[in-house]
């Protein structure tokens, strides 16, 4: 896990979701089918950037955490299933933007967040470039950043 990506995403989650990850940052791996997941694709605006032909961010949260965060975003209302997906999509959008800013000033177009069921629907064979897990009172959150194979992006440093 890259410490700087963990910090960048932790700050964004704290700001957006009004809660800070608990220490220590290490958490047990949650079975993927127990998470509510959204994915957000991105492509370079012109030519090929440090993410190659593009990539995707995948955000997964345990249902109780997703409900708590989206309820806060809705001023305390109980979120529906579609509200949770929309809310997580907003969080994914910001996290993806922060990740891209970390690596390059080159512009990227972000796609629409989509609920993920099954394998990542990515046209190329993606390489995971970052994986960060966060623990909160309400549950676990997992963020993964993927880029096309052969891109120059690295989470080292």
PEVEN-V520971 format. One record per helix or strand of 2 or more residues. SS is the DSSP state (H for helix, E for strand). FROM is the first residue (numbers start at 1). TO is the last residue. If there is no record, write none. Layout:
BEGIN
SS & FROM & TO
SS & FROM & TO
END
This chain:
BEGIN
H & 3 & 17
H & 32 & 34
E & 35 & 44
E & 55 & 62
H & 63 & 73
H & 81 & 103
E & 108 & 110
E & 114 & 115
E & 126 & 136
E & 139 & 148
END
